[in-house]
């Protein structure tokens, strides 16, 4: 039995190592290509560069107007995530504490139905709404869309997590004279920190990588996000990969750093919200 267990464990490590290799090879190819010329990238795509040339990053930084694109992307992501946390936390709290009422269950099902269909299916309707509100070519329009389409999943996570917060704390605050609003902001909301962090991380990844929204609703280059700038440098008939790859690295690097810094909150928040009572 001991030999069998060691053999099975060894097979697991071999399988996981192969899986990690499959994941790391594209990343290796992406990073290595950024230091090569177009000719060298075509002749020896997987080899290390003959010389480490950083000019590709300098050219990409200038070609994609990186400071302006980063600023637009950061503003859209930061404001959208902040607004999403504000709305979904209040919504999830009420739906959990009032779940005994039938109307609450109906409202929750209506909100939850937003997860079933991708928002790209209703892009024409969203376009008409944004145009009717005179928010075309403005960051505000994209921010409102990002908040609206991510509310269902965030509300679902927060509603589940609120069950882990003892209601006795709120009852004690009520006895002391605190109203619903004060109880929520001073007692419940601080205790929701693990799930708030999880919602912030997951939606930061989603909104930062959103391409369809900015593509439809932002029309001038000074309002472009990073992904739009990357897309502008893709030719119709050919693509200079040695120029494109540094742009991709510059675009994804802030997100990778953010994820590495915040990833420890994801598992704790999701696991806490998975247990009711």
N, C-alpha and C positions, 0 to 999 in steps of 0.2 A: 504493500500500500504506500509506503514511504517513497519507493522508487517511482511508482506511478504518479504520485503527487509532484515530485520533482520534475518528471518528464512533462506533465501538463503545464506546470509553471514555466518551464523552459519554452514550450511552444507558445505560451501567451506572450512572453517577452520577445520572441522572434517575430510574432505577428505584429505586436505593437511597434517594434523597431522598423519593420517594413512599412507599416502605416505612417510612421513619423517621417520616414524617408520620402514617401510619396508626397507628403505635405511640404517637406522642406525643399525638394528639388525645384519647384516653380519659384519659390522665394529666392533660392540661390541664383537661379537663372536671371531673375529680375534685377537683383542687386549687382551681380557681376557685369551684366550688360551695360549698366549705367556708366561704367568706367572704360568702355570700349568705343572704338570708332565703328561706323556702319560696316566697313569692310571686314574688320576683325570679328564683329558680332556675327556676320554671315558665314565666315570661313570656319571659325571655332566657337560655336555658340555656348558650349559648356565649359570651355577652358578658362583658366584665370587670365586676366588681361596682361599683356606684355608690359604695360606701364599703367600706373594708376593715375588716370587723367580725370580731374574734377571739373574740367571745363563744361562738361555736359550739364552739371547742376547749375553752373553760373548762367549758361544759355537758357536753361529751362526756367530759372528764376525770373529772368528778364522777359522771356517770350510769353509766359503765362500771367504776367503782372501779379506775381505771387502776393505781395503785401495787400493789395486791394482785394484780391480774390479770397485770401485768408480772412481778412476783416469781415467781408460779407458772409462767408461761411460760418465764422465764429458767432456773429450777431444772430443769424438765423437760428443756429443750433442752441445757443445759450438762452435766448428769449423764448424759443419754442419749448425747451425742456422746463424752464421755470414756470411758464404758463400752464404747461401740461401737469406738472406736479401740483400746482395750486388748485386746478379744476378737478383732477382725478382724485386727489386726496379727500377733498370735501365730498365729492360724489360717492366714492367708495365707502366713506365713513357713514353717510346717511343710509346708503343701501344696505349696509350690514346691520346697523342698529335698528333699522325699521323694516327688517326683512319679514316680519310677521304679517305685514299688510299685503294684500293681494296686489294693490296698485304698485307697490315697491317691486314685487317680483316681475310684473309686466314691464316696468321701466327698465329693470336690469336686463331682461331678455332683449328688449329693443336695443339697448346699448351694446349688449354682447353680440348682436347680429352684425355689428360693424366689423367683427373679426372674420366673419365668414366670406366676405367678398373684398378683393383688393380694390383700393380706391382708384386704380387706373381704369376700372370699368365705368366709373362715373366722371371721368376727366372732362367730358364735354359739359356736363352740368356744373362742375366746379369752375370751368372756364367762364361760363355765362354768369355765375354768381360773382366771381372776382371782377369781371368786367362791369357788371351792374353796380358793384360797390365802388367802382373807379379806383381799384387797387392794382390794376395791371402795371407791370414794370416797377413794382415797389416791394421791398423786403417784407412789409407788413402783410401783404397778400399771401406770400409764401409761408410766413410764420403762422397765420391763422389756419391755413390748410394743414400744416404740419401738426398743429395742436389738435385740430378736429379729427384727423384720421388716426391719431395715436391714442385718443381718449379711451376707446373700448378696452384695449388690452391692459393699459395702465390701471383703469378702474377695476378690472377683474382681479389683478394682482393685489391691489390695495384693499379691496373688499375682503378677500380671503385672509389677508394679514391682520385686519382689525379684529378678527375673531380671537387672536392670541393675546389681545390686550384686555386685562380684567376689567369688566364693567363696574366692579366695585369702586375703582378709582374715580370714575365719573360720578358715581352715586355719592361718594364722599365729597367731591367738589360741589355737587348740587346742594348738599346739605349745608355747606359753608356759604352758599349764596351765589355761586358762580352760574352764569347762564350757559346756554349751549355753545355759543361762539367762544366764550372765554375757556370753557372746559376743553373744547377741541384744540385750540391753539396752545394752551398752557399745559394740558395733561396728555391728550391723545397724540397730537402731531409730533411732539418730541420723541415719543415711544415708537413712532413709525419710521425712525431713522434708517434701519436696515432695508426696509422695503422701498423707502424714498430713494436711497442710494442705488438700489437695483433698477428701479424705474428710470432714474437719471442716466445710468450707464447704458442700458439697453436702448433707450430712445436717443441718446447721443449718437450711438453707432448708426442707428437707422436714419436719423435726420441728416447727419453729416454726409452719409452716402446716398442721399436722395438725389436723383438726377432728373426725373420726370417733372417734378414740381417746378424747380427753377427753369427748366427748359421751356415750359409752357408759359410761365407767368413773368419771367424776367427777359427783357428784350434788348436792353442796352448793355454794352460790354462793361461799363463801370459798375453794373449791378451783378455781374457774373460771380458764380461760386467756383470753387476749385475744379469740380468735375466738368463744368462747362468749359473752362479754360483748357483742360486736358482734351476735351472733345474737339475744340477748335483746331487743335494741332494734328488731327487725324485727317489725312488726305482722302479724297474720293476714290482714287485708283491705286494709291500706294501710301505706305506709312513708314516714316523713318523711326524704327524702333529704338535706336540708340538715343534719339531725342525724346521720344515718348516715355521711355522707362524712367528717366530722372524726374519727369513731371509726376508720374504715378507715385514714386517714392516720396517726393515732397508733399503730395496730397494726402498720403496715408500715414506719414510719420507722426503728425500730431495726434491722430486717432490711436495709433499703437501705443504711444507714450501714455495717453490718458487711460487706455484700457489696462495697461500693465500696472498703473498706479492704483486703479480702482477695482481690479478684478476680485480682490478678496471679499468685497461686499456682496458679490452676486450670489454665490452659493449660500451664504448665511441668510440673505434676504429671501431667496426662493424657498429654502428649506423651512424657514420660520413661518412663511405663509402657507406651507403645504399641510401643516398640522392644525386642525381646528379644535378649539377648546383649551 
